[in-house]
């Protein structure tokens, strides 16, 4: 998956072993390439779900999801926690809610029922 800029990322949706190749060019057009193998382990943390027709009083499960972006972000209190937003639904937020007090450390958002992509 190609990326541009200082940071490029790819999120693997499934555990497995993948071959990764990186091609970089500096400002003078000098090229370098590197290949390696990465092993992606299954996610072992807590997963919460959000859907436009959910309720924030729900437990945040796939069968009883939360409703709002703000409520979901407020429940992330530790590591190994992810929030999946139902694919196709629309959620509204603000820059401050999304990035918090550290715009240089954005949160990673995923959608349920589709390919996940980092939010950058």
DRENTORMAR-115002 format. One record per atom (N, C-alpha, C): residue in one letter; atom name; x, y, z negated. Coordinates in pm, 1 decimal, m for minus. Last residue first. Layout:
BEGIN
+---------+-------+----------+----------+----------+
: residuo : atomo :        X :        Y :        Z :
+---------+-------+----------+----------+----------+
:       a :    CA :        X :        Y :        Z :
...
+---------+-------+----------+----------+----------+
***
This chain:
BEGIN
+---------+-------+----------+----------+----------+
: residuo : atomo :        X :        Y :        Z :
+---------+-------+----------+----------+----------+
:       x :     N :   m514.3 :    992.9 :  m1008.0 :
:       x :    CA :   m395.0 :   1078.6 :  m1018.9 :
:       x :     C :   m420.3 :   1208.1 :   m948.7 :
:       x :     N :   m629.1 :    695.4 :  m1105.1 :
:       x :    CA :   m674.1 :    831.6 :  m1084.5 :
:       x :     C :   m556.8 :    922.9 :  m1107.5 :
:       x :     N :   m568.7 :    388.2 :   m934.1 :
:       x :    CA :   m536.7 :    484.6 :  m1038.4 :
:       x :     C :   m589.2 :    622.7 :  m1003.9 :
:       x :     N :   m833.4 :    167.3 :   m852.0 :
:       x :    CA :   m728.5 :    257.8 :   m806.7 :
:       x :     C :   m695.8 :    353.8 :   m918.5 :
:       x :     N :   m980.8 :   m148.6 :   m785.3 :
:       x :    CA :   m947.2 :    m41.4 :   m878.5 :
:       x :     C :   m832.2 :     40.3 :   m822.5 :
:       x :     N :  m1235.6 :   m254.6 :   m570.2 :
:       x :    CA :  m1092.4 :   m241.4 :   m591.5 :
:       x :     C :  m1065.5 :   m127.7 :   m686.7 :
:       x :     N :  m1536.2 :   m350.9 :   m746.6 :
:       x :    CA :  m1460.2 :   m304.9 :   m630.8 :
:       x :     C :  m1314.0 :   m296.9 :   m665.4 :
:       x :     N :  m1671.4 :   m394.4 :   m980.9 :
:       x :    CA :  m1732.4 :   m439.8 :   m856.6 :
:       x :     C :  m1662.4 :   m389.6 :   m733.1 :
:       x :     N :  m1598.5 :   m104.0 :  m1158.7 :
:       x :    CA :  m1640.0 :   m243.5 :  m1164.3 :
:       x :     C :  m1705.4 :   m280.6 :  m1032.6 :
:       x :     N :  m1315.4 :    100.5 :  m1132.4 :
:       x :    CA :  m1455.6 :     80.7 :  m1101.9 :
:       x :     C :  m1484.9 :    m68.2 :  m1105.9 :
:       x :     N :  m1102.5 :    277.9 :  m1358.1 :
:       x :    CA :  m1132.4 :    167.3 :  m1269.3 :
:       x :     C :  m1280.5 :    162.2 :  m1243.0 :
:       x :     N :   m843.7 :    509.8 :  m1437.0 :
:       x :    CA :   m985.1 :    476.8 :  m1428.7 :
:       x :     C :  m1004.4 :    362.6 :  m1330.2 :
:       x :     N :   m604.7 :    614.1 :  m1658.1 :
:       x :    CA :   m628.3 :    528.2 :  m1543.5 :
:       x :     C :   m774.1 :    485.4 :  m1546.0 :
:       x :     N :   m531.6 :    953.2 :  m1740.8 :
:       x :    CA :   m590.7 :    824.5 :  m1774.5 :
:       x :     C :   m609.2 :    744.7 :  m1645.8 :
:       x :     N :   m214.8 :   1125.8 :  m1709.3 :
:       x :    CA :   m355.8 :   1102.5 :  m1674.7 :
:       x :     C :   m401.7 :    964.2 :  m1718.1 :
:       x :     N :     m7.2 :   1307.3 :  m1840.6 :
:       x :    CA :    m34.5 :   1166.9 :  m1871.6 :
:       x :     C :   m181.0 :   1134.4 :  m1839.0 :
:       x :     N :      1.2 :   1574.1 :  m1793.7 :
:       x :    CA :    109.5 :   1495.9 :  m1734.7 :
:       x :     C :     95.4 :   1346.8 :  m1764.2 :
:       x :     N :   m203.3 :   1684.0 :  m1940.0 :
:       x :    CA :   m226.3 :   1664.6 :  m1797.2 :
:       x :     C :   m115.5 :   1586.0 :  m1728.2 :
:       x :     N :   m300.6 :   1635.6 :  m2235.8 :
:       x :    CA :   m174.7 :   1600.5 :  m2169.9 :
:       x :     C :   m196.1 :   1577.8 :  m2020.6 :
:       x :     N :   m545.0 :   1665.2 :  m2348.1 :
:       x :    CA :   m446.9 :   1770.4 :  m2376.6 :
:       x :     C :   m314.5 :   1746.6 :  m2305.0 :
:       x :     N :   m745.8 :   1529.3 :  m2086.7 :
:       x :    CA :   m720.1 :   1558.2 :  m2227.1 :
:       x :     C :   m620.7 :   1671.8 :  m2243.0 :
:       x :     N :   m823.1 :   1455.7 :  m1833.6 :
:       x :    CA :   m680.0 :   1459.6 :  m1862.9 :
:       x :     C :   m648.3 :   1487.4 :  m2008.6 :
:       x :     N :  m1107.3 :   1446.2 :  m1851.9 :
:       x :    CA :  m1031.9 :   1346.0 :  m1778.6 :
:       x :     C :   m886.3 :   1340.6 :  m1821.9 :
:       x :     N :  m1179.0 :   1668.6 :  m2000.0 :
:       x :    CA :  m1221.1 :   1535.5 :  m2043.9 :
:       x :     C :  m1136.0 :   1427.3 :  m1979.1 :
:       x :     N :  m1063.3 :   1869.4 :  m1839.2 :
:       x :    CA :  m1016.9 :   1849.6 :  m1977.0 :
:       x :     C :  m1056.6 :   1712.3 :  m2030.5 :
:       x :     N :  m1212.9 :   1845.9 :  m1601.0 :
:       x :    CA :  m1068.7 :   1823.5 :  m1599.8 :
:       x :     C :  m1017.7 :   1793.9 :  m1740.4 :
:       x :     N :  m1521.9 :   1673.5 :  m1667.6 :
:       x :    CA :  m1442.6 :   1794.3 :  m1649.7 :
:       x :     C :  m1295.2 :   1756.3 :  m1648.3 :
:       x :     N :  m1763.9 :   1469.1 :  m1492.1 :
:       x :    CA :  m1673.0 :   1498.2 :  m1601.8 :
:       x :     C :  m1602.7 :   1630.5 :  m1573.7 :
:       x :     N :  m2013.1 :   1238.6 :  m1388.9 :
:       x :    CA :  m1961.2 :   1375.0 :  m1391.1 :
:       x :     C :  m1871.3 :   1393.9 :  m1512.6 :
:       x :     N :  m2056.9 :    967.0 :  m1170.3 :
:       x :    CA :  m2033.4 :   1012.6 :  m1307.6 :
:       x :     C :  m1969.7 :   1150.2 :  m1301.6 :
:       x :     N :  m2250.9 :    750.7 :   m976.6 :
:       x :    CA :  m2184.6 :    881.3 :   m984.1 :
:       x :     C :  m2176.3 :    923.2 :  m1129.4 :
:       x :     N :  m2202.7 :    414.8 :   m850.9 :
:       x :    CA :  m2268.3 :    512.5 :   m937.9 :
:       x :     C :  m2187.4 :    642.6 :   m938.4 :
:       x :     N :  m2028.8 :    258.2 :   m702.2 :
:       x :    CA :  m2142.2 :    319.3 :   m634.4 :
:       x :     C :  m2218.7 :    419.7 :   m718.2 :
:       x :     N :  m1937.6 :     43.5 :   m962.4 :
:       x :    CA :  m1910.0 :     86.9 :   m825.9 :
:       x :     C :  m2037.0 :    140.3 :   m761.3 :
:       x :     N :  m1939.0 :    136.1 :  m1295.3 :
:       x :    CA :  m2005.5 :     59.7 :  m1190.6 :
:       x :     C :  m1983.7 :    124.4 :  m1054.8 :
:       x :     N :  m1625.6 :    150.7 :  m1451.1 :
:       x :    CA :  m1741.9 :    226.7 :  m1407.2 :
:       x :     C :  m1806.1 :    154.2 :  m1289.5 :
:       x :     N :  m1464.2 :     19.2 :  m1728.5 :
:       x :    CA :  m1498.4 :     m2.2 :  m1588.3 :
:       x :     C :  m1628.2 :     69.6 :  m1556.9 :
:       x :     N :  m1204.1 :     82.4 :  m1938.0 :
:       x :    CA :  m1343.8 :    115.8 :  m1914.0 :
:       x :     C :  m1367.3 :    101.0 :  m1764.8 :
:       x :     N :   m986.5 :    m92.3 :  m2160.9 :
:       x :    CA :  m1019.0 :    m36.8 :  m2029.1 :
:       x :     C :  m1168.2 :    m14.0 :  m2020.4 :
:       x :     N :   m724.6 :   m118.6 :  m2384.8 :
:       x :    CA :   m867.1 :    m94.9 :  m2370.0 :
:       x :     C :   m889.7 :    m37.8 :  m2231.1 :
:       x :     N :   m458.9 :   m128.7 :  m2473.9 :
:       x :    CA :   m524.0 :   m247.6 :  m2419.0 :
:       x :     C :   m675.9 :   m237.1 :  m2418.5 :
:       x :     N :   m453.7 :    100.4 :  m2756.4 :
:       x :    CA :   m400.3 :     37.7 :  m2635.0 :
:       x :     C :   m484.2 :    m83.4 :  m2593.4 :
:       x :     N :   m737.0 :    301.1 :  m2867.5 :
:       x :    CA :   m610.3 :    231.1 :  m2881.9 :
:       x :     C :   m565.0 :    170.4 :  m2751.2 :
:       x :     N :   m978.1 :    420.3 :  m2820.8 :
:       x :    CA :   m903.1 :    462.6 :  m2938.9 :
:       x :     C :   m768.0 :    394.0 :  m2952.5 :
:       x :     N :  m1224.4 :    512.9 :  m2634.1 :
:       x :    CA :  m1091.6 :    455.5 :  m2611.7 :
:       x :     C :  m1001.3 :    505.0 :  m2723.8 :
:       x :     N :  m1454.6 :    654.8 :  m2671.9 :
:       x :    CA :  m1444.2 :    525.4 :  m2739.9 :
:       x :     C :  m1309.4 :    458.3 :  m2718.9 :
:       x :     N :  m1452.0 :    876.6 :  m2513.3 :
:       x :    CA :  m1441.7 :    896.1 :  m2657.4 :
:       x :     C :  m1426.8 :    767.1 :  m2735.1 :
:       x :     N :  m1504.4 :    770.7 :  m2265.2 :
:       x :    CA :  m1368.1 :    816.3 :  m2295.2 :
:       x :     C :  m1347.4 :    837.7 :  m2444.0 :
:       x :     N :  m1784.2 :    720.5 :  m2297.2 :
:       x :    CA :  m1689.0 :    611.7 :  m2274.7 :
:       x :     C :  m1546.1 :    654.3 :  m2309.8 :
:       x :     N :  m1891.5 :    978.6 :  m2320.8 :
:       x :    CA :  m1905.8 :    882.9 :  m2430.3 :
:       x :     C :  m1802.0 :    771.5 :  m2417.5 :
:       x :     N :  m1823.3 :   1087.3 :  m2067.0 :
:       x :    CA :  m1774.9 :   1148.3 :  m2191.5 :
:       x :     C :  m1781.5 :   1049.8 :  m2307.9 :
:       x :     N :  m1968.6 :    925.7 :  m1888.7 :
:       x :    CA :  m1823.6 :    930.5 :  m1881.7 :
:       x :     C :  m1766.6 :    980.3 :  m2014.9 :
:       x :     N :  m2257.0 :    749.0 :  m2005.9 :
:       x :    CA :  m2183.6 :    870.2 :  m1968.1 :
:       x :     C :  m2032.8 :    853.5 :  m1976.6 :
:       x :     N :  m2370.5 :    492.7 :  m2065.4 :
:       x :    CA :  m2419.5 :    573.4 :  m1953.7 :
:       x :     C :  m2324.0 :    684.0 :  m1911.4 :
:       x :     N :  m2269.4 :    149.1 :  m2127.6 :
:       x :    CA :  m2288.0 :    288.5 :  m2166.4 :
:       x :     C :  m2331.9 :    366.4 :  m2043.3 :
:       x :     N :  m2446.0 :   m164.3 :  m2056.5 :
:       x :    CA :  m2339.3 :    m65.1 :  m2043.5 :
:       x :     C :  m2373.9 :     70.3 :  m2105.0 :
:       x :     N :  m2516.8 :   m453.2 :  m2107.2 :
:       x :    CA :  m2572.8 :   m335.7 :  m2175.6 :
:       x :     C :  m2467.7 :   m224.3 :  m2175.2 :
:       x :     N :  m2374.1 :   m638.4 :  m1961.5 :
:       x :    CA :  m2520.1 :   m648.2 :  m1960.2 :
:       x :     C :  m2589.6 :   m529.6 :  m2025.7 :
:       x :     N :  m2112.4 :   m562.8 :  m2015.5 :
:       x :    CA :  m2155.6 :   m565.7 :  m1875.9 :
:       x :     C :  m2308.1 :   m571.9 :  m1865.4 :
:       x :     N :  m2125.1 :   m337.5 :  m2301.7 :
:       x :    CA :  m2098.4 :   m465.6 :  m2236.7 :
:       x :     C :  m2146.7 :   m460.2 :  m2092.5 :
:       x :     N :  m2180.3 :   m123.0 :  m2464.6 :
:       x :    CA :  m2078.2 :   m106.9 :  m2361.3 :
:       x :     C :  m2038.3 :   m237.2 :  m2295.3 :
:       x :     N :  m2388.4 :   m132.0 :  m2649.6 :
:       x :    CA :  m2255.5 :   m173.5 :  m2694.6 :
:       x :     C :  m2145.7 :   m160.1 :  m2588.3 :
:       x :     N :  m2591.7 :    173.5 :  m2625.0 :
:       x :    CA :  m2561.6 :     33.0 :  m2595.8 :
:       x :     C :  m2421.7 :     m2.3 :  m2644.8 :
:       x :     N :  m2614.9 :    441.4 :  m2645.3 :
:       x :    CA :  m2639.8 :    365.5 :  m2768.7 :
:       x :     C :  m2616.8 :    215.4 :  m2748.3 :
:       x :     N :  m2590.0 :    532.3 :  m2390.9 :
:       x :    CA :  m2473.2 :    547.8 :  m2478.9 :
:       x :     C :  m2492.9 :    479.3 :  m2613.3 :
:       x :     N :  m2713.4 :    316.9 :  m2142.5 :
:       x :    CA :  m2744.3 :    404.4 :  m2255.9 :
:       x :     C :  m2620.5 :    413.8 :  m2344.0 :
:       x :     N :  m2723.2 :    302.2 :  m1776.7 :
:       x :    CA :  m2696.0 :    251.6 :  m1910.9 :
:       x :     C :  m2744.4 :    348.5 :  m2017.7 :
:       x :     N :  m2740.0 :    386.0 :  m1517.2 :
:       x :    CA :  m2866.1 :    353.0 :  m1583.3 :
:       x :     C :  m2844.9 :    291.1 :  m1721.8 :
:       x :     N :  m2473.9 :    422.2 :  m1447.0 :
:       x :    CA :  m2561.8 :    539.1 :  m1448.6 :
:       x :     C :  m2694.5 :    510.2 :  m1518.8 :
:       x :     N :  m2251.3 :    247.6 :  m1663.1 :
:       x :    CA :  m2338.5 :    249.2 :  m1545.7 :
:       x :     C :  m2435.2 :    366.2 :  m1559.4 :
:       x :     N :  m1960.7 :    104.8 :  m1793.7 :
:       x :    CA :  m2043.1 :    224.7 :  m1784.8 :
:       x :     C :  m2122.9 :    215.9 :  m1654.9 :
:       x :     N :  m1802.1 :   m121.4 :  m2025.7 :
:       x :    CA :  m1865.6 :    m93.3 :  m1897.0 :
:       x :     C :  m1953.9 :     30.5 :  m1906.8 :
:       x :     N :  m1487.7 :   m228.7 :  m2159.7 :
:       x :    CA :  m1618.4 :   m167.6 :  m2175.0 :
:       x :     C :  m1671.1 :   m131.2 :  m2036.6 :
:       x :     N :  m1266.1 :   m471.1 :  m2274.9 :
:       x :    CA :  m1324.9 :   m407.7 :  m2157.4 :
:       x :     C :  m1463.2 :   m355.4 :  m2193.2 :
:       x :     N :   m965.0 :   m519.2 :  m2449.0 :
:       x :    CA :  m1109.2 :   m497.8 :  m2457.6 :
:       x :     C :  m1157.2 :   m425.3 :  m2333.0 :
:       x :     N :   m705.2 :   m730.8 :  m2312.6 :
:       x :    CA :   m759.6 :   m634.4 :  m2407.4 :
:       x :     C :   m911.1 :   m631.5 :  m2407.4 :
:       x :     N :   m579.3 :   m883.4 :  m2124.7 :
:       x :    CA :   m615.8 :   m949.1 :  m2250.3 :
:       x :     C :   m674.4 :   m853.3 :  m2353.1 :
:       x :     N :   m561.5 :   m954.4 :  m1781.9 :
:       x :    CA :   m586.4 :   m852.2 :  m1882.7 :
:       x :     C :   m636.9 :   m920.0 :  m2009.8 :
:       x :     N :   m311.5 :  m1187.3 :  m1665.3 :
:       x :    CA :   m451.3 :  m1149.1 :  m1686.7 :
:       x :     C :   m462.6 :  m1042.3 :  m1795.1 :
:       x :     N :    m10.2 :  m1054.3 :  m1509.4 :
:       x :    CA :    m78.8 :  m1139.0 :  m1606.3 :
:       x :     C :   m224.5 :  m1097.4 :  m1619.9 :
:       x :     N :    177.2 :  m1060.6 :  m1226.1 :
:       x :    CA :     68.8 :   m988.1 :  m1291.9 :
:       x :     C :     m5.7 :  m1086.7 :  m1381.5 :
:       x :     N :    505.2 :  m1043.8 :  m1139.3 :
:       x :    CA :    402.5 :  m1135.0 :  m1187.5 :
:       x :     C :    301.8 :  m1054.7 :  m1267.8 :
:       x :     N :    684.2 :   m945.2 :   m848.4 :
:       x :    CA :    622.6 :   m910.6 :   m976.6 :
:       x :     C :    517.7 :  m1015.3 :  m1010.8 :
:       x :     N :    986.4 :   m935.6 :   m673.5 :
:       x :    CA :    866.1 :  m1011.9 :   m703.3 :
:       x :     C :    814.2 :   m968.5 :   m839.5 :
:       x :     N :   1115.4 :   m689.6 :   m443.6 :
:       x :    CA :   1120.9 :   m767.2 :   m566.6 :
:       x :     C :    990.2 :   m845.0 :   m581.0 :
:       x :     N :   1315.5 :   m482.8 :   m234.2 :
:       x :    CA :   1208.1 :   m580.0 :   m250.6 :
:       x :     C :   1227.9 :   m654.8 :   m380.3 :
:       x :     N :   1388.8 :   m162.2 :   m101.4 :
:       x :    CA :   1410.0 :   m260.5 :   m208.1 :
:       x :     C :   1290.4 :   m354.0 :   m209.5 :
:       x :     N :   1559.4 :     80.9 :     94.0 :
:       x :    CA :   1450.6 :    m15.0 :     77.5 :
:       x :     C :   1488.2 :   m115.6 :    m30.0 :
:       x :     N :   1615.0 :    414.6 :    204.8 :
:       x :    CA :   1655.4 :    302.5 :    120.9 :
:       x :     C :   1534.7 :    211.9 :    103.4 :
:       x :     N :   1727.4 :    676.6 :    421.6 :
:       x :    CA :   1632.7 :    569.8 :    387.3 :
:       x :     C :   1696.3 :    465.8 :    296.4 :
:       x :     N :   1742.2 :   1020.9 :    459.6 :
:       x :    CA :   1817.0 :    899.6 :    428.5 :
:       x :     C :   1720.2 :    796.6 :    369.8 :
:       x :     N :   1621.4 :   1262.9 :    503.0 :
:       x :    CA :   1580.6 :   1152.3 :    587.3 :
:       x :     C :   1657.7 :   1023.7 :    563.6 :
:       x :     N :   1673.2 :   1455.4 :    324.1 :
:       x :    CA :   1757.7 :   1455.3 :    443.7 :
:       x :     C :   1723.5 :   1339.9 :    537.6 :
:       x :     N :   1510.2 :   1397.3 :    113.1 :
:       x :    CA :   1481.3 :   1517.5 :    191.9 :
:       x :     C :   1561.6 :   1524.4 :    320.8 :
:       x :     N :   1484.2 :   1035.2 :    134.9 :
:       x :    CA :   1511.7 :   1160.6 :     65.8 :
:       x :     C :   1485.1 :   1277.6 :    159.2 :
:       x :     N :   1256.4 :    769.7 :    131.1 :
:       x :    CA :   1336.1 :    860.9 :    212.8 :
:       x :     C :   1362.5 :    985.5 :    131.4 :
:       x :     N :   1189.6 :    424.5 :     61.7 :
:       x :    CA :   1196.6 :    565.0 :     22.1 :
:       x :     C :   1287.0 :    641.6 :    116.7 :
:       x :     N :    993.2 :    144.2 :     29.5 :
:       x :    CA :   1076.7 :    220.1 :    123.0 :
:       x :     C :   1073.2 :    365.1 :     79.9 :
:       x :     N :    948.1 :   m154.9 :   m137.1 :
:       x :    CA :    944.2 :     m9.1 :   m149.3 :
:       x :     C :   1041.9 :     49.7 :    m48.4 :
:       x :     N :    753.1 :   m444.9 :   m184.4 :
:       x :    CA :    862.1 :   m376.8 :   m113.6 :
:       x :     C :    839.4 :   m226.4 :   m121.7 :
:       x :     N :    675.1 :   m733.2 :   m365.9 :
:       x :    CA :    660.9 :   m587.9 :   m355.1 :
:       x :     C :    780.6 :   m532.5 :   m279.6 :
:       x :     N :    486.5 :  m1019.0 :   m391.5 :
:       x :    CA :    611.3 :   m965.4 :   m338.4 :
:       x :     C :    588.1 :   m817.3 :   m312.1 :
:       x :     N :    328.0 :  m1153.0 :   m681.3 :
:       x :    CA :    322.7 :  m1071.3 :   m560.6 :
:       x :     C :    462.9 :  m1027.1 :   m520.7 :
:       x :     N :    138.2 :  m1380.8 :   m856.1 :
:       x :    CA :    274.2 :  m1339.5 :   m822.5 :
:       x :     C :    269.9 :  m1271.6 :   m687.1 :
:       x :     N :   m143.6 :  m1294.9 :  m1068.0 :
:       x :    CA :    m73.1 :  m1373.4 :   m967.3 :
:       x :     C :     67.7 :  m1322.1 :   m949.6 :
:       x :     N :   m466.4 :  m1153.8 :  m1134.4 :
:       x :    CA :   m337.6 :  m1206.1 :  m1179.0 :
:       x :     C :   m274.4 :  m1288.2 :  m1067.6 :
:       x :     N :   m613.0 :   m891.7 :   m939.5 :
:       x :    CA :   m610.3 :  m1031.7 :   m979.4 :
:       x :     C :   m472.4 :  m1070.2 :  m1030.4 :
:       x :     N :   m573.5 :   m627.4 :   m878.1 :
:       x :    CA :   m701.4 :   m666.5 :   m936.3 :
:       x :     C :   m700.7 :   m808.2 :   m991.2 :
:       x :     N :   m309.8 :   m411.8 :   m923.2 :
:       x :    CA :   m345.6 :   m546.4 :   m880.7 :
:       x :     C :   m471.7 :   m589.4 :   m953.9 :
:       x :     N :   m257.9 :    m91.9 :   m811.0 :
:       x :    CA :   m315.0 :   m171.5 :   m919.0 :
:       x :     C :   m355.0 :   m306.0 :   m861.0 :
:       x :     N :     11.4 :    118.2 :   m736.4 :
:       x :    CA :    m82.2 :     18.2 :   m686.2 :
:       x :     C :   m129.3 :    m63.6 :   m805.8 :
:       x :     N :    145.4 :    443.9 :   m678.7 :
:       x :    CA :    103.4 :    334.1 :   m765.0 :
:       x :     C :     13.6 :    238.3 :   m688.6 :
:       x :     N :    395.2 :    691.8 :   m680.9 :
:       x :    CA :    302.8 :    610.7 :   m602.3 :
:       x :     C :    267.7 :    490.1 :   m687.9 :
:       x :     N :    520.0 :   1004.2 :   m740.3 :
:       x :    CA :    465.8 :    885.0 :   m803.9 :
:       x :     C :    371.1 :    817.2 :   m706.1 :
:       x :     N :    606.2 :   1200.6 :   m566.8 :
:       x :    CA :    698.1 :   1153.1 :   m669.0 :
:       x :     C :    652.0 :   1023.0 :   m733.1 :
:       x :     N :    478.4 :   1119.1 :   m237.4 :
:       x :    CA :    504.9 :   1205.0 :   m351.3 :
:       x :     C :    599.4 :   1140.8 :   m449.9 :
:       x :     N :    260.9 :    851.3 :   m132.4 :
:       x :    CA :    345.6 :    967.0 :   m106.4 :
:       x :     C :    369.3 :   1043.4 :   m235.0 :
:       x :     N :    225.5 :    507.4 :    m38.6 :
:       x :    CA :    199.5 :    619.0 :   m127.5 :
:       x :     C :    295.8 :    730.3 :    m95.8 :
:       x :     N :     84.3 :    205.4 :    101.3 :
:       x :    CA :    171.3 :    323.3 :    106.7 :
:       x :     C :    128.4 :    430.7 :      7.9 :
:       x :     N :     85.4 :   m117.0 :      0.0 :
:       x :    CA :      0.0 :      0.0 :      0.0 :
:       x :     C :     89.7 :    122.9 :      0.0 :
+---------+-------+----------+----------+----------+
***
